[in-house]
Amino acid sequence: MHIKDKLAEADRTGRAVFSFEFFPPKTAQGVQNLYDRMDRMHSLGPAFIDITWGAGGRLSNLTCDMVNVAQTVYGLETCMHLTCTGMEKEKIDGALREAYKAGCTNILALRGDPPRDKEKWEATAGGFHYAKDLVKYIRDSYGNHFDIGVAGYPEGCDDQEDPELLLDHLKEKVDAGGSFIITQMFYDVDIFLAWVRKCRTRGIKVPIIPGIMPIHTYAAFIRRATWTKCHVPPRWMDALEPVKNDDAAVREVGKGLMVQMCRELINAGILYLHFYTMNLAQATRMILEELELTPSIETPLKPALPWRQSLGLNRRDENVRPIFWKNRNKSYVARTQDWDEFPNGRWGDSRSPAFGELDAYGIGLKGTNEQNLKLWGEPLSIKDIADTFVRFLEGRLDSLPWSESPITSEADAIKAGLIDLNRRGFLTINSQPAVDGVKSTHPVYGWGPQNGYVYQKAYLELLISPKLISDLIARIERNPDLTYYAVNYSGDLKTNAPGDGPNAVTWGVFPGKEIIQPTIVETISFLAWKDEAFRLGMDWAHCHPPSSLSRRVIEGTMKTWFLVNIGKLPIPANFPTFGVLMLLQSTTTSVRLMGSSPSSTDLK
């Protein structure tokens, strides 16, 4: 979606929106840490993010990679910076192709800063001299595919201090095809608002987004203000100077100053705020929370679908996914990235020897062996493994091998039953409670357009001992409302599903639309998920030394237990727990599995 359209929606509704800027880190670990931070900051609800190009284009490949990951994996509307510095026309063309292939529809076109080894900016042979030339080239080459932003300088820039000349240049960039403006950081609202009025007088009518630089430390605040030559109001210095040696106090005082500045902007009708995060989260989050712009019970971040959408090329219209990847969004996107149609790309022929091949996808367990040992400990029995699952359900662990993020409030209605099951030796890795027609605006279960209603079948996915599988299946098959799939490491599949086709487990009814069924269960995707699920368990086992009991226990579980999913028809939302849990809780054999150490049979 174009940024200008998001800004127009903010103007229409009168609710302020915000965005984040990130830059490419210098190390591989820094990149992964930033991806994790971007994933977490998605929950704050930014309208878009942008990713800088890097001085001289040295980090251009990484910028393109990060744009692709942000769009495709994390579903973040991403604006890619593109500069003239050190960029021949061929490099510009390559960068634009990569952005297009990533599904990116927004570019911030900049002249760029000179390389560090040069005092003045010089055009690259075969490149562009000015940002306006780059804007015009992008518009001529791609038409309206890209929304093109340009930079504005309320207080001058490094090599040009004449404000009138800078306004002339800005007008030229907008006339060449720029459709929004992001400004350099500032601290004096009066100066900024006076500059906006000058822009409007010059006929510059496109949205102007103020650049906001949170205050992290006193030294960084002074350094950035000096570098940009922006005016700092005397009262700001009076507030910060007494606490300059206390970083925590500087952040707290700085938060108050930034919140006041943002409120003044919003009160003046500026309903968009662009935060220069410096790849950090805390200071920006504190400001947004104080401004009450982050999601809350009253104003939840309501998704269009019950799973996070990818914004990759050809994926914006994707509207169906198997429920098995509910807690593994990144993996699902990676494993389906070469599909040309959704959801009909499918997983291929399950009879093929290449079916379920995982090596090319990079979907294995995250983290180092040392990190995972610290996170999940060293289980010496099935009971220890079950205790790990219980700690996750109780919120004392942020992840499991099968879940990339903490347990959510959706599970609250069935959490007590899930904990009881795990204590009995049924290892639950995915679930959802039954939902019988709640409003689409519901803060926990809601999704989709307003004035609709959403439904869910009760669903449970878990690992079950081979000692119990026959008894469990017999119990399930006596209940006509239950369907199941069960498969082991070797691929032996058992099911009572009436066919191989998809069976919806989530659906929504909305005014003027056909019924939407965004989450399904089906045989072929379950078999694809089975390979990944057991692979993750084996990866966990291999975090432990080869001769260790922990490795033997986890490996034995993966190689002998069954992965089972069970679904049930909808039931009233106030039902105390769903029948699947009750059925499993009545399987008394489970208690005998919970000894302090496994038997030799369990480890075969």
C-alpha positions as CSV (number, residue, x, y, z in Angstrom):
1,M,0.0,0.0,0.0
2,H,1.3,3.4,-0.8
3,I,2.4,5.6,2.1
4,K,0.4,8.6,0.7
5,D,-2.8,6.5,1.0
6,K,-2.0,5.6,4.6
7,L,-1.4,9.3,5.4
8,A,-4.7,10.2,3.7
9,E,-6.5,7.7,5.9
10,A,-5.0,9.3,9.0
11,D,-6.3,12.7,7.8
12,R,-9.7,11.2,7.1
13,T,-10.0,9.5,10.5
14,G,-8.2,12.2,12.5
15,R,-6.1,9.5,14.3
16,A,-2.3,10.0,14.2
17,V,-0.1,7.4,12.7
18,F,3.6,6.8,13.1
19,S,6.5,5.0,11.4
20,F,10.0,3.8,12.2
21,E,13.4,4.1,10.5
22,F,16.0,1.4,10.7
23,F,19.5,1.1,9.3
24,P,21.5,-2.0,8.2
25,P,23.7,-3.3,11.0
26,K,27.4,-4.1,10.4
27,T,27.4,-7.7,11.6
28,A,25.3,-10.8,10.9
29,Q,24.3,-11.2,14.5
30,G,23.3,-7.5,14.5
31,V,21.1,-8.1,11.5
32,Q,19.3,-11.1,13.2
33,N,18.9,-9.1,16.4
34,L,17.4,-6.2,14.4
35,Y,15.0,-8.6,12.7
36,D,13.8,-9.8,16.1
37,R,13.3,-6.2,17.2
38,M,11.4,-5.3,14.0
39,D,9.2,-8.3,14.7
40,R,8.4,-7.1,18.2
41,M,7.9,-3.5,17.1
42,H,5.4,-4.7,14.6
43,S,3.0,-5.1,17.5
44,L,3.2,-1.3,18.2
45,G,1.3,-0.8,14.9
46,P,3.5,1.3,12.7
47,A,2.0,2.5,9.4
48,F,5.3,1.7,7.7
49,I,9.0,1.4,8.3
50,D,11.9,2.6,6.2
51,I,15.4,1.1,5.8
52,T,18.3,3.3,5.0
53,W,20.7,2.7,2.1
54,G,24.0,3.2,3.7
55,A,26.7,5.7,2.8
56,G,27.9,5.3,-0.7
57,G,25.6,2.3,-1.2
58,R,28.2,0.0,0.5
59,L,25.4,-1.8,2.3
60,S,23.1,-1.8,-0.7
61,N,22.7,-5.6,-0.9
62,L,21.9,-5.8,2.8
63,T,19.3,-3.0,2.4
64,C,17.6,-4.9,-0.4
65,D,17.7,-8.1,1.7
66,M,16.2,-6.4,4.7
67,V,13.4,-4.8,2.6
68,N,12.6,-8.2,1.3
69,V,12.5,-9.8,4.8
70,A,10.5,-6.9,6.3
71,Q,7.9,-7.0,3.5
72,T,7.6,-10.8,3.0
73,V,8.3,-12.3,6.4
74,Y,7.2,-9.7,8.9
75,G,4.4,-8.1,6.9
76,L,5.7,-4.6,7.5
77,E,4.9,-2.0,4.8
78,T,8.5,-1.0,4.0
79,C,9.9,2.1,2.3
80,M,13.4,1.6,0.8
81,H,15.9,4.5,0.8
82,L,17.7,4.9,-2.5
83,T,20.5,7.4,-2.9
84,C,22.5,8.8,-5.8
85,T,25.8,8.5,-3.9
86,G,28.2,6.0,-5.5
87,M,25.4,4.6,-7.7
88,E,25.6,4.2,-11.4
89,K,22.4,3.9,-13.3
90,E,22.8,0.1,-13.5
91,K,23.0,-0.1,-9.7
92,I,19.9,2.0,-9.4
93,D,18.1,-0.3,-11.8
94,G,19.2,-3.4,-9.9
95,A,18.0,-1.9,-6.6
96,L,14.6,-1.0,-8.0
97,R,14.2,-4.5,-9.5
98,E,15.0,-6.0,-6.1
99,A,12.5,-3.7,-4.4
100,Y,9.8,-4.6,-6.9
101,K,10.4,-8.3,-6.5
102,A,10.2,-7.9,-2.7
103,G,6.7,-6.4,-3.1
104,C,7.9,-3.0,-2.0
105,T,5.8,-0.1,-3.3
106,N,7.5,2.8,-1.6
107,I,10.9,4.5,-2.2
108,L,12.5,7.4,-0.4
109,A,14.7,9.0,-3.2
110,L,17.7,10.9,-1.8
111,R,20.8,12.5,-3.2
112,G,22.7,11.0,-0.2
113,D,25.7,12.1,1.9
114,P,29.2,12.1,0.5
115,P,31.4,9.1,1.3
116,R,33.4,9.4,4.5
117,D,36.6,9.8,2.5
118,K,35.3,12.9,0.6
119,E,34.5,16.3,1.9
120,K,32.1,17.3,-0.8
121,W,29.4,15.4,-2.6
122,E,30.3,14.4,-6.2
123,A,28.0,12.7,-8.8
124,T,29.1,9.3,-9.8
125,A,29.9,8.8,-13.5
126,G,26.8,7.4,-15.2
127,G,24.7,8.2,-12.2
128,F,22.4,11.0,-11.1
129,H,23.4,14.5,-9.9
130,Y,20.3,15.4,-7.9
131,A,17.4,13.7,-6.0
132,K,15.0,15.3,-8.5
133,D,16.6,13.4,-11.3
134,L,16.3,10.1,-9.4
135,V,12.7,10.8,-8.7
136,K,11.9,11.5,-12.3
137,Y,13.8,8.4,-13.4
138,I,11.8,6.1,-11.0
139,R,8.5,7.7,-12.1
140,D,9.3,7.3,-15.8
141,S,10.5,3.7,-15.3
142,Y,7.8,2.4,-13.0
143,G,4.9,4.7,-13.4
144,N,2.8,4.7,-10.3
145,H,4.0,1.4,-8.9
146,F,6.2,3.2,-6.4
147,D,5.1,5.9,-4.1
148,I,8.1,8.2,-4.0
149,G,9.1,10.2,-0.9
150,V,11.7,12.9,-0.8
151,A,13.6,14.6,2.0
152,G,12.8,18.0,3.5
153,Y,15.1,20.3,5.6
154,P,13.4,22.7,7.9
155,E,16.7,24.2,9.2
156,G,19.1,23.6,6.3
157,C,21.3,20.7,5.4
158,D,25.0,20.0,5.6
159,D,26.1,21.6,2.3
160,Q,23.3,24.1,1.8
161,E,22.1,26.6,4.5
162,D,20.0,28.9,2.3
163,P,16.4,28.0,3.3
164,E,14.8,29.6,0.2
165,L,17.0,27.7,-2.2
166,L,16.3,24.4,-0.4
167,L,12.5,25.1,-0.7
168,D,13.1,25.6,-4.5
169,H,14.8,22.2,-4.6
170,L,12.0,20.6,-2.6
171,K,9.4,22.0,-5.0
172,E,11.4,20.6,-7.9
173,K,11.5,17.1,-6.3
174,V,7.8,17.1,-5.7
175,D,7.1,18.4,-9.2
176,A,9.2,15.5,-10.6
177,G,7.0,13.0,-8.9
178,G,7.5,13.0,-5.1
179,S,4.3,12.3,-3.3
180,F,5.3,12.7,0.4
181,I,8.1,14.4,2.3
182,I,10.0,13.1,5.4
183,T,12.0,15.8,7.2
184,Q,15.3,15.9,9.0
185,M,15.1,15.8,12.8
186,F,14.3,19.0,14.7
187,Y,13.5,20.0,18.3
188,D,11.8,23.4,17.8
189,V,8.1,22.9,16.8
190,D,7.7,26.6,15.9
191,I,10.5,26.5,13.4
192,F,9.0,23.3,11.8
193,L,5.4,24.7,11.6
194,A,6.7,28.0,10.1
195,W,8.6,25.9,7.5
196,V,5.5,23.9,6.6
197,R,3.6,27.1,6.0
198,K,6.3,28.3,3.6
199,C,6.1,25.0,1.8
200,R,2.3,25.4,1.4
201,T,2.8,29.0,0.1
202,R,5.3,27.6,-2.5
203,G,2.6,25.2,-3.8
204,I,4.0,22.1,-2.1
205,K,0.8,20.3,-1.2
206,V,2.0,16.7,-0.5
207,P,2.0,15.3,3.0
208,I,4.9,16.4,5.2
209,I,6.1,13.8,7.8
210,P,8.2,15.3,10.7
211,G,11.3,13.3,11.6
212,I,11.4,12.6,15.3
213,M,14.7,11.7,17.0
214,P,14.2,10.2,20.5
215,I,16.7,11.1,23.2
216,H,18.7,8.1,24.3
217,T,21.7,9.8,26.1
218,Y,22.8,13.4,26.6
219,A,26.0,12.9,24.6
220,A,24.1,11.5,21.6
221,F,21.5,14.3,21.9
222,I,24.2,17.0,21.7
223,R,26.1,15.3,19.0
224,R,23.1,14.9,16.7
225,A,21.8,18.4,17.3
226,T,25.3,19.8,16.5
227,W,25.6,17.6,13.3
228,T,22.2,18.7,11.9
229,K,22.6,22.3,13.2
230,C,19.1,22.2,14.5
231,H,17.9,24.7,17.1
232,V,17.4,23.4,20.6
233,P,15.0,25.4,22.7
234,P,16.6,26.8,25.9
235,R,14.1,25.1,28.1
236,W,15.2,21.7,26.7
237,M,18.8,22.4,27.8
238,D,17.6,23.6,31.2
239,A,15.8,20.3,31.7
240,L,18.5,18.0,30.4
241,E,21.7,19.7,31.7
242,P,21.2,18.9,35.4
243,V,20.7,15.1,34.7
244,K,23.2,14.7,31.8
245,N,25.3,12.2,33.7
246,D,22.4,9.9,34.5
247,D,21.3,8.0,31.3
248,A,18.1,6.7,32.9
249,A,17.1,10.2,34.0
250,V,18.0,11.6,30.6
251,R,15.7,9.1,28.9
252,E,12.9,10.0,31.3
253,V,13.3,13.7,30.9
254,G,13.8,13.3,27.1
255,K,10.6,11.3,26.9
256,G,8.7,14.1,28.5
257,L,10.2,16.7,26.1
258,M,9.5,14.5,23.0
259,V,6.0,13.7,24.1
260,Q,5.2,17.4,24.5
261,M,6.7,18.2,21.1
262,C,4.7,15.4,19.4
263,R,1.5,16.6,21.1
264,E,2.1,20.1,19.8
265,L,2.5,18.7,16.3
266,I,-0.6,16.6,16.5
267,N,-2.6,19.6,17.9
268,A,-1.4,21.6,14.9
269,G,-2.9,19.0,12.6
270,I,0.3,17.1,11.8
271,L,-1.0,13.5,12.1
272,Y,2.1,11.6,11.1
273,L,5.3,11.0,13.1
274,H,8.4,9.4,11.7
275,F,10.8,8.0,14.4
276,Y,14.5,7.7,13.8
277,T,14.9,4.7,16.1
278,M,18.6,4.2,15.7
279,N,17.7,0.5,15.7
280,L,16.6,0.8,19.3
281,A,13.1,0.3,20.7
282,Q,12.7,1.5,24.3
283,A,12.8,5.3,23.8
284,T,10.4,5.2,20.9
285,R,8.0,2.8,22.6
286,M,8.0,5.0,25.8
287,I,7.0,8.1,23.7
288,L,4.3,6.2,21.8
289,E,2.8,4.8,25.0
290,E,2.7,8.2,26.7
291,L,0.9,9.6,23.6
292,E,-1.5,6.6,23.8
293,L,-0.8,5.7,20.1
294,T,0.0,2.1,20.8
295,P,-2.6,-0.7,20.6
296,S,-4.8,-1.2,23.8
297,I,-8.0,-2.9,24.9
298,E,-9.9,0.2,23.7
299,T,-8.0,0.5,20.4
300,P,-6.6,-3.0,19.5
301,L,-4.3,-3.6,16.6
302,K,-6.9,-5.5,14.6
303,P,-5.5,-7.7,11.8
304,A,-7.2,-8.2,8.5
305,L,-6.9,-11.9,9.0
306,P,-6.2,-14.2,12.0
307,W,-2.5,-14.5,10.9
308,R,0.1,-12.0,10.0
309,Q,-0.1,-11.3,6.3
310,S,3.0,-11.2,4.1
311,L,3.3,-8.2,1.9
312,G,5.7,-9.9,-0.6
313,L,5.1,-9.8,-4.4
314,N,1.9,-11.6,-5.3
315,R,1.1,-12.4,-1.6
316,R,-1.0,-9.3,-0.7
317,D,-4.1,-11.2,-1.8
318,E,-3.2,-14.4,0.1
319,N,-6.2,-15.3,2.3
320,V,-5.8,-18.9,3.3
321,R,-3.2,-20.8,5.4
322,P,-3.0,-24.1,7.2
323,I,-3.3,-23.7,10.9
324,F,-0.2,-25.8,11.6
325,W,2.1,-22.8,11.1
326,K,0.1,-20.6,13.4
327,N,3.1,-20.0,15.7
328,R,5.8,-20.3,12.9
329,N,4.9,-17.5,10.5
330,K,8.4,-16.9,9.2
331,S,8.9,-20.6,8.5
332,Y,5.7,-20.8,6.5
333,V,6.6,-17.7,4.4
334,A,10.1,-19.1,3.7
335,R,8.8,-22.6,2.7
336,T,6.2,-21.1,0.3
337,Q,8.3,-18.2,-1.1
338,D,8.6,-19.7,-4.6
339,W,4.8,-20.3,-5.0
340,D,3.2,-18.2,-7.7
341,E,-0.3,-18.6,-6.4
342,F,-1.8,-18.6,-2.9
343,P,-3.1,-20.9,-1.5
344,N,-3.1,-23.1,-4.6
345,G,0.7,-23.4,-5.0
346,R,0.4,-26.5,-2.7
347,W,3.2,-28.7,-1.4
348,G,3.6,-31.0,-4.4
349,D,3.2,-34.7,-4.5
350,S,3.6,-36.3,-1.1
351,R,4.8,-39.5,-2.8
352,S,7.8,-37.8,-4.3
353,P,11.1,-38.6,-2.6
354,A,11.8,-34.8,-2.5
355,F,8.5,-34.0,-0.7
356,G,9.1,-32.1,2.6
357,E,12.7,-31.3,1.7
358,L,13.7,-28.7,4.3
359,D,17.4,-28.0,3.7
360,A,16.8,-25.2,1.3
361,Y,14.4,-23.3,3.5
362,G,16.5,-22.4,6.6
363,I,13.6,-23.2,8.9
364,G,15.4,-25.1,11.6
365,L,15.7,-24.2,15.3
366,K,16.9,-20.6,16.0
367,G,19.6,-19.7,18.4
368,T,22.9,-21.4,19.4
369,N,23.1,-24.6,21.3
370,E,24.3,-22.7,24.3
371,Q,21.3,-20.2,24.1
372,N,18.8,-23.0,23.7
373,L,20.3,-25.0,26.6
374,K,20.0,-22.0,28.8
375,L,16.4,-21.4,27.6
376,W,14.9,-24.9,27.9
377,G,17.3,-26.6,30.3
378,E,18.4,-30.2,30.2
379,P,15.4,-32.5,30.4
380,L,16.1,-36.0,31.8
381,S,12.6,-37.4,31.5
382,I,9.3,-37.0,29.8
383,K,8.2,-35.1,32.9
384,D,11.0,-32.6,32.5
385,I,9.9,-32.0,28.9
386,A,6.3,-31.6,30.0
387,D,7.5,-29.1,32.7
388,T,9.1,-27.1,29.9
389,F,5.8,-26.9,28.1
390,V,4.0,-25.9,31.3
391,R,6.5,-23.1,31.9
392,F,5.7,-21.8,28.4
393,L,2.0,-21.9,29.0
394,E,2.4,-20.1,32.3
395,G,4.3,-17.3,30.6
396,R,7.6,-18.2,32.2
397,L,9.2,-19.0,28.8
398,D,9.0,-16.8,25.7
399,S,9.2,-19.6,23.2
400,L,9.3,-23.3,22.4
401,P,10.9,-25.1,19.5
402,W,7.5,-25.1,17.8
403,S,6.5,-21.6,18.8
404,E,8.5,-18.5,17.9
405,S,6.7,-16.1,20.3
406,P,5.1,-16.2,23.8
407,I,1.7,-17.6,24.6
408,T,-1.1,-15.1,23.7
409,S,-4.3,-14.1,25.5
410,E,-6.3,-16.2,22.9
411,A,-5.3,-19.3,25.0
412,D,-6.6,-17.9,28.3
413,A,-10.0,-19.6,27.9
414,I,-8.3,-23.1,27.7
415,K,-5.0,-22.5,29.4
416,A,-5.9,-24.4,32.6
417,G,-6.9,-27.4,30.5
418,L,-3.7,-27.2,28.4
419,I,-1.5,-27.1,31.5
420,D,-3.3,-30.1,33.0
421,L,-2.8,-32.0,29.7
422,N,1.0,-31.3,29.7
423,R,1.3,-32.4,33.3
424,R,-0.3,-35.7,32.2
425,G,2.3,-36.1,29.4
426,F,0.3,-34.8,26.4
427,L,2.7,-32.2,24.9
428,T,0.6,-29.5,23.3
429,I,2.2,-27.4,20.6
430,N,-0.7,-25.5,19.0
431,S,-4.3,-24.8,19.9
432,Q,-7.3,-22.5,19.6
433,P,-10.5,-22.3,21.6
434,A,-14.0,-22.5,20.0
435,V,-15.4,-19.1,19.2
436,D,-19.1,-18.9,18.3
437,G,-19.8,-15.7,16.5
438,V,-18.0,-12.9,18.4
439,K,-17.8,-9.4,16.8
440,S,-14.9,-8.8,14.5
441,T,-13.8,-5.9,16.7
442,H,-13.3,-8.3,19.7
443,P,-9.9,-7.3,21.3
444,V,-8.7,-11.0,21.5
445,Y,-10.4,-13.0,18.8
446,G,-11.4,-10.2,16.3
447,W,-10.1,-9.8,12.8
448,G,-11.3,-8.4,9.5
449,P,-13.6,-5.5,8.6
450,Q,-15.9,-3.9,11.2
451,N,-19.5,-5.1,11.7
452,G,-18.6,-8.7,11.1
453,Y,-18.6,-11.9,13.1
454,V,-15.8,-14.5,13.5
455,Y,-15.9,-18.2,14.3
456,Q,-13.4,-20.8,15.3
457,K,-13.5,-24.6,15.7
458,A,-11.8,-25.9,18.8
459,Y,-8.4,-27.2,17.7
460,L,-5.6,-28.9,19.4
461,E,-2.2,-30.2,18.2
462,L,0.0,-32.3,20.4
463,L,2.6,-35.0,20.7
464,I,1.3,-38.3,22.1
465,S,3.1,-41.4,23.2
466,P,2.6,-44.5,21.0
467,K,1.3,-46.3,24.1
468,L,-1.8,-44.1,24.0
469,I,-2.4,-43.5,20.4
470,S,-4.7,-46.5,19.8
471,D,-6.9,-45.7,22.8
472,L,-7.1,-42.1,21.8
473,I,-8.1,-42.8,18.3
474,A,-10.8,-45.2,19.5
475,R,-12.2,-42.5,21.7
476,I,-12.1,-39.9,19.0
477,E,-13.8,-42.1,16.5
478,R,-16.7,-42.7,18.9
479,N,-17.5,-39.0,18.7
480,P,-18.9,-37.9,15.3
481,D,-18.0,-34.2,16.0
482,L,-14.2,-34.9,16.1
483,T,-11.8,-35.2,13.3
484,Y,-8.1,-36.0,13.6
485,Y,-4.8,-36.6,11.8
486,A,-2.0,-38.6,13.5
487,V,1.4,-39.2,12.0
488,N,4.7,-40.4,13.4
489,Y,8.3,-39.7,12.5
490,S,8.3,-42.4,9.9
491,G,5.3,-40.9,8.1
492,D,2.6,-43.5,9.2
493,L,-0.6,-41.4,8.8
494,K,-3.9,-42.2,10.5
495,T,-7.0,-40.0,10.0
496,N,-10.8,-40.1,10.0
497,A,-11.0,-37.0,7.7
498,P,-13.5,-37.6,4.9
499,G,-11.1,-36.6,2.2
500,D,-7.8,-34.9,1.4
501,G,-9.4,-31.5,0.8
502,P,-9.2,-28.5,3.1
503,N,-11.4,-28.1,6.1
504,A,-11.9,-24.6,7.5
505,V,-11.2,-24.1,11.2
506,T,-11.6,-20.3,11.2
507,W,-14.1,-18.2,9.3
508,G,-15.6,-14.8,9.2
509,V,-18.9,-13.3,8.0
510,F,-18.8,-9.6,7.0
511,P,-21.4,-7.3,5.4
512,G,-21.3,-7.4,1.6
513,K,-18.7,-10.1,1.4
514,E,-18.6,-13.8,0.8
515,I,-17.7,-15.9,3.9
516,I,-13.9,-15.8,4.4
517,Q,-12.2,-19.0,5.6
518,P,-8.6,-18.0,6.2
519,T,-7.4,-21.0,8.3
520,I,-7.6,-24.6,7.2
521,V,-6.6,-28.2,8.0
522,E,-5.8,-30.5,5.1
523,T,-3.8,-33.7,4.6
524,I,-1.1,-32.5,2.3
525,S,-0.1,-29.5,4.3
526,F,-0.2,-31.5,7.6
527,L,2.3,-33.9,6.1
528,A,4.6,-31.0,5.1
529,W,4.2,-29.6,8.6
530,K,5.0,-33.0,10.1
531,D,8.5,-33.0,8.6
532,E,9.2,-29.5,10.1
533,A,7.7,-30.3,13.5
534,F,9.8,-33.4,14.0
535,R,12.9,-31.6,12.5
536,L,12.5,-28.9,15.2
537,G,12.3,-31.5,17.9
538,M,15.5,-33.2,16.6
539,D,17.2,-29.9,16.4
540,W,16.4,-29.4,20.0
541,A,17.8,-32.8,20.8
542,H,21.0,-32.0,19.0
543,C,21.6,-29.0,21.1
544,H,22.7,-31.5,23.8
545,P,25.9,-33.6,23.6
546,P,25.6,-36.9,21.7
547,S,26.0,-39.1,24.8
548,S,23.7,-37.1,27.1
549,L,20.5,-38.4,28.6
550,S,18.8,-35.2,27.5
551,R,19.5,-35.9,23.9
552,R,18.3,-39.5,24.2
553,V,15.1,-38.5,25.8
554,I,14.2,-35.8,23.2
555,E,15.3,-37.9,20.3
556,G,13.3,-40.9,21.6
557,T,10.2,-38.8,21.9
558,M,10.6,-37.5,18.3
559,K,11.3,-40.9,16.8
560,T,8.5,-42.8,18.5
561,W,5.7,-40.4,19.5
562,F,2.8,-39.3,17.2
563,L,2.0,-35.7,16.1
564,V,-1.8,-35.5,16.4
565,N,-4.2,-32.7,15.5
566,I,-7.8,-32.8,16.6
567,G,-10.6,-30.5,15.6
568,K,-14.2,-30.1,16.9
569,L,-17.3,-28.4,15.6
570,P,-18.1,-25.0,17.2
571,I,-19.6,-24.9,20.6
572,P,-20.9,-22.0,22.7
573,A,-18.1,-19.6,23.8
574,N,-19.0,-20.0,27.5
575,F,-18.5,-23.8,27.5
576,P,-16.1,-24.4,30.4
577,T,-13.5,-26.3,28.2
578,F,-13.8,-28.1,24.9
579,G,-14.5,-31.7,24.5
580,V,-11.1,-32.5,23.1
581,L,-9.5,-31.6,26.4
582,M,-12.0,-33.6,28.4
583,L,-11.5,-36.6,26.2
584,L,-7.7,-36.5,26.7
585,Q,-8.0,-35.8,30.4
586,S,-10.1,-39.0,30.7
587,T,-7.2,-41.0,29.3
588,T,-5.8,-42.2,32.7
589,T,-3.0,-44.1,31.1
590,S,-1.2,-40.8,30.7
591,V,-0.4,-40.6,34.4
592,R,1.9,-43.6,34.1
593,L,4.1,-41.8,31.6
594,M,5.2,-39.1,34.1
595,G,7.9,-40.9,36.0
596,S,11.2,-39.4,36.8
597,S,13.0,-41.1,33.9
598,P,12.0,-42.8,30.6
599,S,12.0,-46.6,30.1
600,S,14.1,-48.2,27.5
601,T,10.9,-48.7,25.3
602,D,10.3,-44.9,25.4
603,L,13.8,-44.3,24.0
604,K,13.7,-46.7,21.1
